[in-house]
Amino acid sequence: MINFNFNIRVPGMNRFRSIWCLAGSLPIPFKFWELQVYFSADIIDVAVDITTRQSHSGIRLCLGLVGVTVEFTIYDSRHWSEGKWHSQT
């Protein structure tokens, strides 16, 4: 797991409102993508998360500036338990 996050937030503010969201599946089994744009309380937000061997593992890229954040995610729809993948059918 790799996580990098840098965030400066307006103190005492807890704002979140979705502006736009689009999602779909990839041609690889169990893989999906999601693109979101939303209002937040962040002045600056930069995040990169790469996860493996956990439920919904994948890559998340996030960039926010002056209260508007764009987030892109590619993830696996399966759950990870006891050292193996489990999918809901």
C-alpha positions as CSV (number, residue, x, y, z in Angstrom):
1,M,0.0,0.0,0.0
2,I,1.3,3.4,-1.0
3,N,-0.4,6.6,0.4
4,F,0.6,10.2,-0.2
5,N,-1.7,12.9,1.0
6,F,-1.2,16.7,1.3
7,N,-4.2,18.7,2.5
8,I,-4.9,22.2,3.8
9,R,-8.4,22.6,4.9
10,V,-10.5,25.6,6.2
11,P,-10.7,25.1,10.0
12,G,-14.1,24.2,11.3
13,M,-15.6,23.8,7.8
14,N,-17.1,20.4,6.8
15,R,-18.4,21.1,3.3
16,F,-19.1,18.4,0.6
17,R,-21.4,18.7,-2.4
18,S,-21.1,16.6,-5.5
19,I,-20.9,18.6,-8.8
20,W,-20.5,15.7,-11.3
21,C,-19.8,12.0,-11.3
22,L,-19.2,9.5,-14.0
23,A,-18.4,5.8,-13.7
24,G,-18.0,2.7,-15.8
25,S,-16.4,-0.7,-16.2
26,L,-13.1,-1.6,-17.8
27,P,-12.6,-4.5,-20.3
28,I,-10.8,-6.3,-17.5
29,P,-13.0,-8.5,-15.3
30,F,-13.9,-7.0,-11.9
31,K,-12.3,-3.6,-12.7
32,F,-14.2,-0.3,-12.7
33,W,-13.4,3.4,-12.9
34,E,-14.9,6.5,-11.4
35,L,-14.4,10.2,-12.0
36,Q,-15.8,12.7,-9.5
37,V,-15.8,16.5,-9.2
38,Y,-17.1,18.0,-6.0
39,F,-17.0,21.0,-3.7
40,S,-15.1,20.5,-0.4
41,A,-13.6,22.5,2.4
42,D,-10.1,22.0,1.1
43,I,-7.9,24.9,0.0
44,I,-5.3,22.5,-1.4
45,D,-5.7,18.7,-1.6
46,V,-3.3,16.3,-3.4
47,A,-3.6,12.6,-2.8
48,V,-2.3,9.4,-4.4
49,D,-3.3,6.0,-3.0
50,I,-2.3,2.6,-4.4
51,T,-3.6,-0.4,-2.6
52,T,-3.4,-4.2,-3.2
53,R,-4.8,-7.3,-1.4
54,Q,-7.6,-5.5,0.3
55,S,-11.3,-5.0,-0.5
56,H,-11.8,-2.7,-3.5
57,S,-8.1,-2.2,-4.1
58,G,-6.8,0.0,-6.8
59,I,-5.5,3.5,-7.6
60,R,-6.9,6.8,-6.5
61,L,-5.7,10.2,-7.7
62,C,-7.1,13.4,-6.2
63,L,-6.4,17.0,-6.9
64,G,-8.2,19.9,-5.2
65,L,-7.8,23.6,-5.3
66,V,-9.8,26.4,-3.6
67,G,-12.7,24.2,-2.7
68,V,-13.1,22.2,-6.0
69,T,-11.7,18.7,-6.1
70,V,-11.3,16.2,-9.0
71,E,-10.9,12.6,-8.0
72,F,-10.2,9.6,-10.4
73,T,-10.3,6.0,-9.2
74,I,-9.7,2.6,-10.8
75,Y,-10.7,-0.2,-8.4
76,D,-11.5,-3.9,-8.1
77,S,-15.0,-4.8,-7.2
78,R,-14.1,-7.9,-5.3
79,H,-13.6,-8.3,-1.5
80,W,-10.3,-9.6,0.0
81,S,-10.6,-12.0,2.9
82,E,-8.4,-14.7,4.3
83,G,-5.8,-14.3,1.7
84,K,-8.0,-14.7,-1.4
85,W,-10.5,-12.8,-3.5
86,H,-14.3,-13.1,-3.1
87,S,-16.7,-11.8,-5.7
88,Q,-20.4,-11.4,-5.3
89,T,-22.4,-13.1,-8.1
